[in-house]
Amino acid sequence: MCLKPYLVFFRWHTASLTIPAMLVGIYLAGQPLFSWTTLVWILAGWLFHATGFAHNNLADYKWDKEDKSKQHHPMITGEVSIEVAYGLVYIFFFISTALITALTVHSKIAFALFIITVFAGIGYNYLSKITLISPILISICFGFLPGVSYFAYSDNVNTGILLVLGYAFFQILFQISVEGYIKDIEHDPVNLYRKFGCKVENGEYKGTLISKLYGYAIKMPMVIFGSWIGLYYHTSIYAIVIAILIFLCVLCCVDYLVMNKKWKRDNILRACAITEILTYFGLVFVGEGVWGWEGVLFLVGFPIAWFIIWNKIYWNTWIRPQV
């Protein structure tokens, strides 16, 4: 039996940002950088991600069958049967829920946030092809993850954790309601950017003023929150300067995504991946005041290595996943 289709089924390459979301929370709560705690939350983030994305494959199955860009998915090719897919989802749901419950049940806030993320994620998976409110649900699901791990070790509700949660929420909202709708504009049954009047015509992506304004409106709060995080945690001037340069690069990527251009979906996917990674890096650098330069190197290096390794295993590419 070939394992590759089952590995692709879980879309583990994109756990490169789910896992750090968990780690950011524990470090904000004062947990040591290199410890068993870090390893446990890496496992928790990995399992949470695998469960959610495997369930998403099942929920989207009837739409993905008709989507030309999704014909490589292992459920569509028949390499992973529906029966096996359900079994894997049940197993991973049980394991991930048991582990994260054990880590959070002692804290009312952490456990409540975990339950919220689970139900928000399930809601998104079932509603993403039906209603335009679904990006809010998935933004809650993944945007609240730093809070789940943070409140497992601290009951201090301060400005810093609230800013990080806001940053994470808007990062996911941009990823789904801007990047996601643009890359899938040709096939999504419900698509906000088509509602805005955007379209692909004669090999050209044509945006509208409102679609461009919306893209910037969702990304700009992260720049504001990021700057505030750097000030709140007394981050060094060197890290702040690097973060500013990163945010400028992010805005250039946003400009590319929302503006009119020749339509090449592979290029869009590459731009989406770069935008997501850079936005996360911005958070890492403005948080240098919390985890220091050693933490910056780890939180930057770990997801890069993870993303590259899984992309190589899956598709023999570097930063251009097939999604």
Buried (B, 14 or more C-beta within 10 A) or exposed (E): EEEEBBBBBBBBBBBBBBBBBBBBBBBBBEBEBEEEBBEBBBBBBBBBBBBBBBBBBBBBBEBBEEBEBBEEBBBBEEBBEEEBBEEBBEEBBEBBBEBBEEBBEEBEBBBBBBBBBBEBBBBBBBBBBEBBEBBBBBBBBBBBBBBBBBBBBBEEEEEBBBBBBBBBBBBBBBBBBBBBBBBBBBBBEBBBBBEBEBBBEEEEBBBBEBBBEBBBEBBBBBBEBBBBBBEBBEBBEEBBEBBBEBBEBBBBBBEBBBEEBEBEBEEBBBBBBBBBBBBBBBBBBBBBBBBBEEBBEBBBEBBEEBBBEBBEBBBEBEBBBBB
